[in-house]
């Protein structure tokens, strides 16, 4: 499980915790349905925000809920889980971003991915996730080329960055991707007037996620010689 948004279950209370778990389980099951059992490893806290935003605008009844079967991760209990377009958009976004993260780890030769057979398998999985993410996105009217384009542009942005480069130049591709995903929740909920403010919220969410990731990884990146935006720009 990864992502910067973490649930404070001791503060949420029973009702909100149940809602949070409905979106988390809904994303996990949407990933399984879209790309197979292994794709559930792409479940992440930040991705489920897309599902939450869609339901917050459309309402739980329109957004969709269903009763899911027992799962070991919730003590073999059945549960009400989110389904519908919000969960499918969250799955599409999660697959594309998990694919990008996997490729980054392959490029950086992280851990077992330093071994060619493992790296080759990881690339194949990333390719499947790209294809299934695009298919899931198309199913809810979202062009994942926006995300893929932002991910592909990131290495070019990093290659041009150096001491004195503004950090916001480096975070721009991430901001663009998250802005597009957040804004599309307004279209799924059929409230297009929400798209512009949600795009701005998504842009700032992406900026914060990128910078927090950089802070968390800086020491490890320095030890391994990997590129880090804070170190590179000074």
N, C-alpha and C positions, 0 to 999 in steps of 0.2 A: 504494500500500500504506500502510495506516495502522494505528494501535494502539500500545499501550504495551509489549506483550510482544514482544521482539525476540530472534531466535535468535543465540546466540554460537557460530557454527559452528566456530570454532577450538577451542572447549572441548567441544562436544557429541560429537565423534568421528563416525566414518562411520556407525555403526549408528543412533545417536540422530538424526543429521542426516537420514538416510533416513526415519525415522519422522516427523520434523517435516514434511518435504516431502510425505509421504504424506497428512498431514492438510491441509496447505496446498493441495495440488493437488486433494484430494477436495472441499474447500469450494468452490474455484473451479469445478470441474466440476458440483457440485451446484447452484450458482447458475446456471450456463449451462442445465442441464437444467430448472430450475424457471422461470426468467424470461428466457431468451434470452442470446445472446452478450454483449450490452452489460452485462448484470447482473454479469459477472465483475469489473467495476470495483469492486464492493462487497466483493470479497475483502479480508479484513483479519486481521491477526495476532491480535487479541483474539477474534474470532469463532471461530477454529479451536480455541480453548481448549475450547469446548463439545464438539467432536468428540473431542478428546484425553481429556476427562473421561469421556465415554461409553465409549470404548474401554478406558480404564484400569480401569473397573469391570466391564465385560462381558467383556473379553478380546478380542484381535484377531480370533480366529476367529468369535466370535459377532457382533462389531461389523461385520465385513465388510471385505474388501479386494478390489480387482479390478485387472487389468492395463490401464492406460490407454495410448492411442496417443501418438505423438510430439508434442511441444509445443515451440514456439520458446523459451519461457521456461525450459526445462530442456535446451537445446541439441539439440532434436529427438530426445531420447531417450525411450523408453518407460519407464514406471515403475509400481510398485505404489501404488495410491492408496486412501485410506479411502472407504468408501461405507456405505450403510445409514442407520439412524435418526439416529446421531450427526451425520453430515455433513448430513443433511436438516434437523435442528434448528438446526445452525450456520448453514445457508443462510437459514432462516426468520428467525432473530434478526438476521443481517447485513442482510437486505433491509429489515426494519422500521427498524433503526437508520440504515441508509444513506438511507432515505427521509426520516427525521427530520432528518438532517444536511443533506440537500439543501434541505429547506424552510427550515432555519435560514439557509443561505447565501443563499437567495432573499430572505428577510426582511431580511437584513443588506446586501443589494445588493452582494455580494462579486464583484469582477472582472467577468467577462462577464455575470454574472447581474443586473447593473444594467440591462441592455438587455431591454426587455419581451419580444421574441420568444424570446430565450434563456431568460428566466425562465419563460415559458409552457411551453416544451418541458421544462424541468426539473421543473415541477409535474406535467406529464403522466407523465413517467418515475417520479416519486415515487409517483403514484397507482397505476401498474402494480406497482411494488415492494410497496406496501402490500397489494394484492390477492393477489399471488403469495406474499408472505410469510405471509399468513393461510392460504392454501391449503396451503403447505408445513408450517406449524405444525399445522394440523388433521390432516394426514397422519400425524403422529407423536404425536397426542394433546395437543398444546400449544396453549393458547388465547392467541394473540398479542394479544388485547384487553388483557391485562395489560401488555404492552409499550406498546401504543398509548395506553392510559390514562395510563401514567407519562409518556410523551412529551407528551401533551396537557396534563397537569397542570403541566409545567415552566414554561411562560410565566406561569401564575397565581402560582406560587411565587416566580418572579423579580420579578413586579410588586409583590409585598408585601414584598420584601426591601429593607433599607436599612441605614444604619450601625448596627452592633450586632447585626444579625440573625445568629444562629449559622450558620456555614457548613454544618453538617449539616442544617439545614432546607432549604438550597438543593440539597444533593446527594441528598436523600431519594428523589425520583422515579427517578434513575439507580440508586440502591441497590436499590429495589424491583424494577426491571426485571431487573437482573443476578442478583438473588437467585432470582427465579422461573426464569430460564433455567438456572442452575447446578443448582437442585434437581431440575429435570425430567430431567436426565441420570441421576439415581438411578432414576427410574421407567422410563426406557428400558432401563437395565441390569438391571431387576427386582431392585433392592436398595433398597427404600423406606426402610430404616433410615438410609441415607446422606443422605436428602433434607434433614434439618434442618441438619447441619453444612455441607453444600454450599450451602444457602441463606445461611448466615452468611458463608461464604467468598465467595460471589457478592456479597453486600451490601457487604463491605469492598473487593472488587475494583472494584465500581462507584464507590464513594466515591473510591478512589485514582485511577481513570481520570478521573473528573470533575475532581478537583483538579489533577492533572497537566496536563490540557487547559487549565484556567484559568490555571495558571502559564505555560504555553507561549504562550498567546494574549494575556496581559495587556498587553504593550507594544503589540502590533498593535491590540488592541481600544481602547486609550487613544487611539491615533493616529486611528482611524476613528470613534470615538464609540460603538462597540458596547458592549453590556452585558457586564460581566465580574463574576463573583461575588466575587472578591477585592477589586476596586475598590469595588463597590457596598456591601459589608458592612464595609469597612474592616479 
